Amino acid sequence: MKNWKYPPQNPIVAKYIDCYWLLEKEPEDVGNNRPKLNPDPAAHLILATDDYRYQYTQGESHQQGSGSHWIFPHKKTFIMDHSAPFRVLGIKFHVGALYSINHALVDLQLDKITQTNFNNLVVPDSLDVMDLLAQALVSPEQVRDKLDRLLLAFLAGCEEDKHSKLVRKILTAVADTPIAKIGETLHCSQRTAERSFLKVTQLTIKQVQSMNRLEQILNYLYKQKSQNINWANVANRFNFSDQPHLIRYLKTTIGSTPTKYQKQRDLTIDVYGNFES
């Protein structure tokens, strides 16, 4: 198994893109073939060859296709079919970034997986994804720089308005500010803050705060050995009122009780490591 993660170097690109990442599962790699992708307020653009088959499952809903595709922000866990070897490049956008991008090119839809052609987003016929994926294994920094160049023109035309500018401030403030105080902190009405946030991200501030909290919890649990996890301490560490509250939260967000998760360790961070978070 091979993986890496790099942030963009170009400041214009970095305004909209959080990181680039590579993941390769080789034939000899063993592990969970159906890892869970936890809820995420950010969009990912997955670059893959046309013969790459993907499937994302939420309950009875199956979204499948082949080649490059968007994973749009999702409020529920996706179960992926990773039974076959694969190699993909990911482009992780900042939360709300797609709002500023030409909607003729990107039509954001929550909880959706949408097939796409990367060359339609950048210069037509400018990129051979197979060559890019091969290069990514040996020269990740060169691939990072190439993606910066390809995406620069695509992102340079992004339009910022009062809503996107306010949401950037909200995303910075929400990490250490109670939601009810966001408007007061940013010198606007709470209703204005909530409406702009929903308009830009299609999610509420509370939903994004919850997803960010989940990521922090999962990063923490990833570092713990299963037999050493003290769930009462986890509840206290992440400011849950009590352990039952944490149990309900995990059942709602990842579809597992702490006991079930502790036994299965079936989220992507557990299967592939912490390279992308």
C-alpha positions in Angstrom: 0.0 0.0 0.0 1.3 3.4 -0.9 0.0 6.8 0.0 1.0 10.5 0.4 -0.5 13.9 1.0 0.7 17.4 -0.1 -0.8 20.8 0.2 -0.8 23.0 -2.9 2.0 25.5 -3.2 0.3 28.2 -5.3 -1.5 30.7 -3.0 -4.5 31.1 -5.4 -4.9 27.3 -5.6 -4.4 27.0 -1.8 -7.3 29.3 -1.3 -9.7 26.7 -2.6 -7.9 23.4 -2.3 -6.8 21.8 1.0 -4.5 19.1 -0.3 -3.7 16.5 -3.0 -3.4 12.9 -2.0 -2.5 9.5 -3.5 -3.7 6.1 -2.4 -2.7 2.8 -4.0 -3.9 -0.7 -3.0 -1.7 -3.4 -4.4 -2.7 -7.0 -5.1 -0.7 -8.3 -2.1 -2.3 -5.8 0.3 -4.7 -7.4 2.8 -7.3 -5.6 5.0 -10.9 -4.6 5.0 -12.3 -4.6 1.5 -15.3 -2.5 2.4 -14.0 0.5 4.4 -16.3 3.2 5.6 -15.9 6.8 4.5 -17.0 9.0 7.4 -19.2 12.1 6.9 -17.3 15.0 5.3 -18.3 18.6 4.6 -15.5 18.9 2.0 -15.7 17.8 -1.6 -13.1 15.5 -3.2 -12.3 15.1 -6.9 -11.0 11.6 -7.5 -8.7 11.1 -10.5 -8.7 7.5 -11.8 -8.3 5.7 -15.1 -11.4 4.7 -17.1 -11.2 1.1 -16.0 -11.4 1.9 -12.3 -14.7 0.8 -11.0 -16.2 2.4 -7.9 -19.2 1.9 -5.7 -20.4 3.9 -2.7 -23.2 2.5 -0.6 -25.5 4.3 1.9 -28.1 2.0 3.3 -30.0 0.6 0.3 -28.6 3.3 -2.1 -25.7 2.3 -4.4 -23.8 4.8 -6.5 -21.4 3.3 -8.9 -19.5 4.1 -12.1 -16.0 4.1 -13.5 -13.1 6.5 -13.8 -12.7 10.0 -12.3 -15.5 11.3 -10.1 -16.6 13.7 -7.5 -17.3 12.8 -3.9 -19.5 15.7 -2.8 -20.0 16.6 0.9 -21.9 13.9 2.6 -23.8 13.8 5.9 -23.8 10.0 6.2 -21.2 7.3 6.0 -20.4 5.7 2.6 -19.3 2.1 2.4 -16.9 1.6 -0.5 -16.0 -1.5 -2.5 -12.2 -1.8 -2.3 -12.0 -5.5 -3.0 -9.8 -5.0 -6.2 -6.4 -3.3 -6.4 -6.6 0.4 -7.4 -4.6 3.6 -7.6 -6.3 7.0 -7.3 -5.3 10.7 -6.9 -7.5 12.9 -4.8 -8.0 16.6 -4.7 -9.6 17.8 -1.5 -11.3 21.2 -1.7 -11.9 23.5 1.3 -15.4 23.4 2.8 -17.6 25.7 0.7 -15.0 26.2 -2.1 -17.3 24.8 -4.8 -19.7 27.6 -4.3 -17.3 30.0 -5.9 -16.6 27.8 -8.9 -18.4 28.0 -12.2 -21.6 26.0 -11.7 -21.6 25.0 -15.3 -18.6 22.9 -14.5 -19.4 21.7 -11.0 -23.0 21.1 -9.8 -22.6 20.4 -6.1 -25.1 17.8 -4.8 -25.0 16.6 -1.2 -24.4 12.9 -0.6 -23.8 12.3 -4.3 -21.1 10.7 -6.3 -20.8 12.1 -9.8 -18.7 10.8 -12.7 -16.5 13.5 -14.4 -13.7 14.1 -16.9 -10.8 16.1 -15.4 -9.9 17.4 -18.8 -13.2 19.1 -19.0 -12.3 21.1 -15.9 -8.8 22.1 -17.0 -7.4 22.5 -20.5 -9.1 20.0 -22.8 -6.9 17.0 -23.7 -4.1 18.4 -21.6 -3.7 15.5 -19.2 -3.3 11.7 -19.4 -4.5 10.5 -16.0 -2.7 7.1 -16.4 0.6 9.0 -16.9 -0.2 11.3 -14.0 -0.9 8.4 -11.6 2.3 6.6 -12.7 4.3 9.8 -12.0 2.6 10.2 -8.7 4.2 7.0 -7.4 7.8 8.2 -8.0 7.6 12.1 -8.0 4.8 13.2 -5.8 6.1 16.8 -5.5 6.2 17.1 -9.3 2.6 15.9 -9.5 1.6 18.4 -6.9 3.2 21.2 -8.9 1.6 20.0 -12.1 -1.8 19.9 -10.5 -1.2 23.5 -9.2 -0.5 24.6 -12.8 -3.5 22.8 -14.3 -5.9 24.0 -11.7 -4.7 27.6 -11.6 -6.7 28.7 -14.6 -9.7 26.8 -13.5 -9.6 28.5 -10.1 -8.5 31.9 -11.1 -12.0 32.6 -12.5 -13.7 31.9 -9.1 -15.9 34.7 -7.9 -16.0 35.6 -4.3 -19.1 37.4 -2.9 -20.2 38.5 0.5 -21.5 35.1 1.4 -18.3 33.2 0.6 -16.2 35.8 2.4 -18.4 35.6 5.5 -18.3 31.8 5.4 -14.4 31.8 5.4 -14.6 33.8 8.6 -17.2 31.5 10.1 -15.1 28.4 9.4 -12.2 30.0 11.2 -14.3 31.1 14.2 -16.4 28.0 14.7 -13.5 25.9 16.0 -13.4 27.8 19.3 -16.7 29.9 19.3 -20.1 28.6 20.3 -22.4 28.6 17.3 -24.9 31.0 19.1 -22.0 33.6 19.4 -20.8 33.4 15.8 -22.9 36.4 14.6 -21.8 38.5 17.5 -18.1 37.5 17.1 -18.2 38.4 13.4 -20.3 41.6 13.9 -23.3 40.4 11.9 -26.7 39.0 12.8 -26.8 35.3 13.7 -29.5 34.8 11.0 -27.2 36.4 8.4 -24.3 34.1 9.4 -26.5 31.0 9.3 -28.1 31.8 6.0 -24.8 32.6 4.3 -23.3 29.4 5.6 -26.2 27.3 4.3 -26.1 29.0 0.9 -22.4 28.4 0.4 -22.0 24.9 1.9 -25.6 23.5 1.7 -24.9 22.5 5.3 -25.7 24.2 8.6 -22.9 25.5 10.9 -23.9 22.8 13.4 -23.6 20.0 10.9 -20.1 21.1 9.8 -19.0 21.6 13.4 -20.2 18.0 14.2 -18.3 16.6 11.2 -15.1 18.4 12.3 -15.6 17.1 15.8 -16.0 13.6 14.4 -12.7 13.9 12.5 -11.0 14.9 15.7 -12.4 12.0 17.5 -11.4 9.5 14.8 -7.9 10.9 14.6 -7.6 10.4 18.4 -9.0 6.9 18.3 -6.7 6.0 15.4 -3.7 6.5 17.7 -5.2 4.3 20.5 -5.0 0.5 20.6 -8.5 -0.9 20.6 -8.0 -2.7 24.0 -6.9 0.6 25.6 -9.9 2.8 24.6 -11.7 4.2 27.6 -15.0 5.5 26.2 -15.8 7.5 29.3 -12.5 9.4 28.9 -13.2 9.9 25.2 -16.6 11.4 26.0 -15.0 13.7 28.6 -12.1 14.7 26.2 -14.5 15.8 23.5 -17.0 17.5 25.7 -19.9 15.1 25.6 -22.3 15.4 28.6 -21.9 11.7 29.3 -20.9 8.4 27.6 -24.5 7.6 26.4 -24.4 10.9 24.5 -21.2 9.8 22.8 -22.7 6.4 21.9 -25.7 8.1 20.3 -23.4 10.4 18.4 -21.3 7.6 16.9 -24.3 5.6 16.0 -25.7 8.6 14.1 -22.5 9.7 12.4 -20.7 6.4 11.5 -23.5 3.9 12.0 -21.6 2.0 14.7 -21.7 1.8 18.5 -18.3 2.3 20.2 -18.2 -1.5 20.9 -18.8 -2.4 17.3 -16.3 0.2 16.0 -13.7 -1.0 18.5 -14.0 -4.5 17.2 -14.2 -3.8 13.5 -12.0 -0.7 13.0 -13.4 -0.3 9.5 -13.2 3.4 8.7 -10.8 4.6 6.0 -8.4 6.1 8.6 -8.1 2.6 10.2 -7.7 0.8 6.9 -5.3 3.2 5.1 -3.8 5.3 7.9 -3.9 9.0 8.7 -2.3 10.3 5.5 -5.3 12.2 4.2 -6.9 13.8 7.2 
